[in-house]
């Protein structure tokens, strides 16, 4: 007979499950925009980290450089991303969203906002604030642990 999972295990399983479900929901809703989850994630993160280099963006997305290069090649062909030489480092490329990407991004933000309202509509604001605070503490701890490992 297996023992019942403890609260920490239950919480981390729920956290992982909710994250997957949220991404899957957005993926389904963004599909009509012609974007895979990997591509819309690049557009979204690039909008949050303007003028990021490919190396910086790969780190933020948690993917390998060659994987990002393939995604960027596709987004560039679609007219959503441009690569410009970096003034600071000749080897690096700065990534810039095009006007077409910004229009798609606005649609993505609207879809995501409507989904957030639907998913969170009956959850009290105090509960959301508590959950956000807890998640921020976990994120900070994980980031520190990652920095210690890369040390």
KENU-709697 format. One record per residue (C-alpha): residue number from 0; residue in one letter; x, y, z. Coordinates in pm, 1 decimal, always signed. Example, Ala and Ser with C-alpha at 12.3 -4.5 7.8 and 13.67 -1.06 7.14 Angstrom:
BEGIN
+-----+----+----------+----------+----------+
!   i ! aa !     east !    north !       up !
+-----+----+----------+----------+----------+
!   0 !  A !  +1230.0 !   -450.0 !   +780.0 !
!   1 !  S !  +1367.0 !   -106.0 !   +714.0 !
+-----+----+----------+----------+----------+
// end
This chain:
BEGIN
+-----+----+----------+----------+----------+
!   i ! aa !     east !    north !       up !
+-----+----+----------+----------+----------+
!   0 !  X !     +0.0 !     +0.0 !     +0.0 !
!   1 !  X !   +136.6 !   +342.7 !    -91.3 !
!   2 !  X !   +128.5 !   +630.8 !   +148.0 !
!   3 !  X !    -84.6 !   +933.5 !    +70.2 !
!   4 !  X !   +117.2 !  +1216.5 !    -85.7 !
!   5 !  X !   +218.0 !  +1494.3 !   +148.9 !
!   6 !  X !   +101.9 !  +1853.9 !   +101.1 !
!   7 !  X !   +422.4 !  +1961.0 !    -77.6 !
!   8 !  X !   +385.7 !  +1681.4 !   -332.3 !
!   9 !  X !    +15.8 !  +1752.9 !   -379.3 !
!  10 !  X !    +89.1 !  +2122.9 !   -429.0 !
!  11 !  X !   +372.2 !  +2073.8 !   -681.2 !
!  12 !  X !   +167.8 !  +1822.1 !   -879.9 !
!  13 !  X !   -123.7 !  +2066.9 !   -891.7 !
!  14 !  X !   +111.0 !  +2349.7 !   -990.5 !
!  15 !  X !   +255.4 !  +2150.1 !  -1280.7 !
!  16 !  X !    -89.0 !  +2033.5 !  -1391.1 !
!  17 !  X !   -241.3 !  +2382.7 !  -1388.7 !
!  18 !  X !    +55.0 !  +2520.9 !  -1582.1 !
!  19 !  X !    +12.9 !  +2254.9 !  -1852.8 !
!  20 !  X !   -364.4 !  +2308.6 !  -1868.8 !
!  21 !  X !   -326.8 !  +2686.6 !  -1899.7 !
!  22 !  X !    -71.5 !  +2653.4 !  -2182.0 !
!  23 !  X !   -290.4 !  +2396.1 !  -2356.9 !
!  24 !  X !   -594.1 !  +2626.1 !  -2331.8 !
!  25 !  X !   -403.3 !  +2918.9 !  -2481.0 !
!  26 !  X !   -254.7 !  +2693.5 !  -2747.7 !
!  27 !  X !   -602.4 !  +2590.0 !  -2861.6 !
!  28 !  X !   -722.5 !  +2950.0 !  -2860.1 !
!  29 !  X !   -415.3 !  +3082.8 !  -3045.7 !
!  30 !  X !   -418.3 !  +2807.4 !  -3308.0 !
!  31 !  X !   -644.2 !  +3009.9 !  -3540.6 !
!  32 !  X !   -370.8 !  +3276.5 !  -3541.3 !
!  33 !  X !   -141.1 !  +3024.4 !  -3712.9 !
!  34 !  X !    +96.9 !  +2997.8 !  -3418.9 !
!  35 !  X !   +220.3 !  +2690.9 !  -3234.4 !
!  36 !  X !   +276.3 !  +2712.7 !  -2858.9 !
!  37 !  X !   +650.3 !  +2738.9 !  -2915.1 !
!  38 !  X !   +608.0 !  +3029.1 !  -3158.8 !
!  39 !  X !   +355.2 !  +3225.3 !  -2955.7 !
!  40 !  X !   +576.4 !  +3183.6 !  -2647.6 !
!  41 !  X !   +867.4 !  +3342.1 !  -2837.2 !
!  42 !  X !   +652.2 !  +3637.6 !  -2947.4 !
!  43 !  X !   +515.6 !  +3687.2 !  -2597.3 !
!  44 !  X !   +855.7 !  +3671.9 !  -2425.6 !
!  45 !  X !  +1019.2 !  +3889.6 !  -2687.9 !
!  46 !  X !   +750.1 !  +4152.7 !  -2623.7 !
!  47 !  X !   +848.8 !  +4145.0 !  -2255.9 !
!  48 !  X !  +1224.9 !  +4155.3 !  -2325.8 !
!  49 !  X !  +1265.1 !  +4406.9 !  -2605.8 !
!  50 !  X !  +1601.3 !  +4405.0 !  -2783.7 !
!  51 !  X !  +1694.2 !  +4071.5 !  -2627.4 !
!  52 !  X !  +1968.9 !  +3872.6 !  -2792.9 !
!  53 !  X !  +1902.6 !  +3518.0 !  -2906.4 !
!  54 !  X !  +2106.9 !  +3384.2 !  -2613.5 !
!  55 !  X !  +1911.0 !  +3592.5 !  -2361.7 !
!  56 !  X !  +1577.3 !  +3489.9 !  -2509.9 !
!  57 !  X !  +1668.4 !  +3119.6 !  -2513.2 !
!  58 !  X !  +1757.0 !  +3144.3 !  -2142.5 !
!  59 !  X !  +1426.3 !  +3316.3 !  -2057.3 !
!  60 !  X !  +1229.6 !  +3056.1 !  -2254.6 !
!  61 !  X !  +1426.3 !  +2768.1 !  -2103.4 !
!  62 !  X !  +1520.2 !  +2622.1 !  -2441.6 !
!  63 !  X !  +1845.0 !  +2547.6 !  -2621.3 !
!  64 !  X !  +1992.9 !  +2795.8 !  -2867.6 !
!  65 !  X !  +1948.9 !  +2574.4 !  -3177.2 !
!  66 !  X !  +1581.0 !  +2520.9 !  -3092.4 !
!  67 !  X !  +1529.2 !  +2896.6 !  -3067.8 !
!  68 !  X !  +1710.4 !  +2952.4 !  -3397.7 !
!  69 !  X !  +1463.5 !  +2720.8 !  -3575.7 !
!  70 !  X !  +1169.2 !  +2898.8 !  -3413.9 !
!  71 !  X !  +1308.7 !  +3239.5 !  -3507.4 !
!  72 !  X !  +1371.3 !  +3127.0 !  -3864.9 !
!  73 !  X !  +1002.2 !  +3033.9 !  -3891.4 !
!  74 !  X !   +885.0 !  +3356.9 !  -3727.2 !
!  75 !  X !  +1111.4 !  +3557.1 !  -3954.8 !
!  76 !  X !   +965.2 !  +3381.6 !  -4262.8 !
!  77 !  X !   +616.9 !  +3462.1 !  -4129.5 !
!  78 !  X !   +717.1 !  +3830.0 !  -4103.3 !
!  79 !  X !   +692.0 !  +3847.3 !  -3722.6 !
!  80 !  X !  +1057.5 !  +3884.6 !  -3619.2 !
!  81 !  X !  +1359.7 !  +4069.2 !  -3751.7 !
!  82 !  X !  +1720.9 !  +4010.4 !  -3650.0 !
!  83 !  X !  +1950.6 !  +4312.5 !  -3627.3 !
!  84 !  X !  +2322.3 !  +4324.4 !  -3551.5 !
!  85 !  X !  +2398.6 !  +4413.3 !  -3190.8 !
!  86 !  X !  +2590.7 !  +4737.1 !  -3137.7 !
!  87 !  X !  +2751.1 !  +4588.3 !  -2824.1 !
!  88 !  X !  +2857.0 !  +4250.7 !  -2966.0 !
!  89 !  X !  +2913.9 !  +4186.9 !  -3336.9 !
!  90 !  X !  +2847.0 !  +3814.5 !  -3287.2 !
!  91 !  X !  +2506.5 !  +3872.6 !  -3127.6 !
!  92 !  X !  +2175.7 !  +3953.8 !  -3295.2 !
!  93 !  X !  +1909.4 !  +4174.3 !  -3140.2 !
!  94 !  X !  +1556.7 !  +4050.4 !  -3196.9 !
!  95 !  X !  +1276.8 !  +4290.3 !  -3286.5 !
!  96 !  X !   +905.8 !  +4222.6 !  -3330.8 !
!  97 !  X !   +756.1 !  +4355.0 !  -3652.7 !
!  98 !  X !   +431.1 !  +4550.6 !  -3682.8 !
!  99 !  X !   +260.8 !  +4226.4 !  -3793.6 !
! 100 !  X !   +376.8 !  +4055.3 !  -3473.6 !
! 101 !  X !   +255.7 !  +4346.1 !  -3261.6 !
! 102 !  X !    -90.4 !  +4316.4 !  -3420.0 !
! 103 !  X !    -95.3 !  +3940.7 !  -3347.0 !
! 104 !  X !    +34.6 !  +4008.5 !  -2994.8 !
! 105 !  X !   -257.8 !  +4242.8 !  -2927.0 !
! 106 !  X !   -500.2 !  +3968.7 !  -3032.9 !
! 107 !  X !   -312.8 !  +3717.3 !  -2815.2 !
! 108 !  X !   -333.7 !  +3951.2 !  -2515.2 !
! 109 !  X !   -706.9 !  +3999.7 !  -2565.8 !
! 110 !  X !   -768.1 !  +3623.6 !  -2591.8 !
! 111 !  X !   -553.7 !  +3557.5 !  -2283.4 !
! 112 !  X !   -728.7 !  +3832.0 !  -2084.2 !
! 113 !  X !  -1070.0 !  +3685.2 !  -2164.6 !
! 114 !  X !   -947.8 !  +3338.9 !  -2065.6 !
! 115 !  X !   -807.9 !  +3471.3 !  -1737.5 !
! 116 !  X !  -1141.7 !  +3633.7 !  -1656.3 !
! 117 !  X !  -1326.2 !  +3312.6 !  -1732.4 !
! 118 !  X !  -1090.3 !  +3088.4 !  -1534.4 !
! 119 !  X !  -1054.6 !  +3317.5 !  -1232.1 !
! 120 !  X !  -1401.2 !  +3476.4 !  -1220.9 !
! 121 !  X !  -1525.0 !  +3330.6 !   -888.8 !
! 122 !  X !  -1195.2 !  +3326.6 !   -701.8 !
! 123 !  X !  -1170.7 !  +3597.4 !   -434.5 !
! 124 !  X !   -905.6 !  +3865.7 !   -490.8 !
! 125 !  X !   -746.2 !  +3789.6 !   -151.4 !
! 126 !  X !   -697.8 !  +3425.9 !   -255.7 !
! 127 !  X !   -537.6 !  +3537.1 !   -582.0 !
! 128 !  X !   -305.9 !  +3774.7 !   -394.6 !
! 129 !  X !   -201.9 !  +3494.1 !   -157.2 !
! 130 !  X !   -145.2 !  +3250.8 !   -443.6 !
! 131 !  X !    +57.1 !  +3511.9 !   -634.0 !
! 132 !  X !   +271.8 !  +3582.1 !   -327.5 !
! 133 !  X !   +337.3 !  +3208.8 !   -273.3 !
! 134 !  X !   +423.0 !  +3154.8 !   -639.8 !
! 135 !  X !   +662.3 !  +3452.8 !   -631.7 !
! 136 !  X !   +840.5 !  +3300.3 !   -331.2 !
! 137 !  X !   +870.3 !  +2966.0 !   -508.8 !
! 138 !  X !   +994.7 !  +3131.9 !   -829.8 !
! 139 !  X !  +1254.6 !  +3329.4 !   -635.1 !
! 140 !  X !  +1376.6 !  +3018.3 !   -455.8 !
! 141 !  X !  +1395.7 !  +2818.0 !   -779.2 !
! 142 !  X !  +1584.4 !  +3098.9 !   -950.6 !
! 143 !  X !  +1833.6 !  +3116.3 !   -663.6 !
! 144 !  X !  +1875.2 !  +2739.2 !   -670.4 !
! 145 !  X !  +1935.6 !  +2753.7 !  -1046.5 !
! 146 !  X !  +2193.6 !  +3027.5 !  -1000.0 !
! 147 !  X !  +2367.5 !  +2825.1 !   -727.7 !
! 148 !  X !  +2386.3 !  +2523.5 !   -960.1 !
! 149 !  X !  +2524.7 !  +2731.9 !  -1247.0 !
! 150 !  X !  +2748.1 !  +2904.0 !  -1007.3 !
+-----+----+----------+----------+----------+
// end
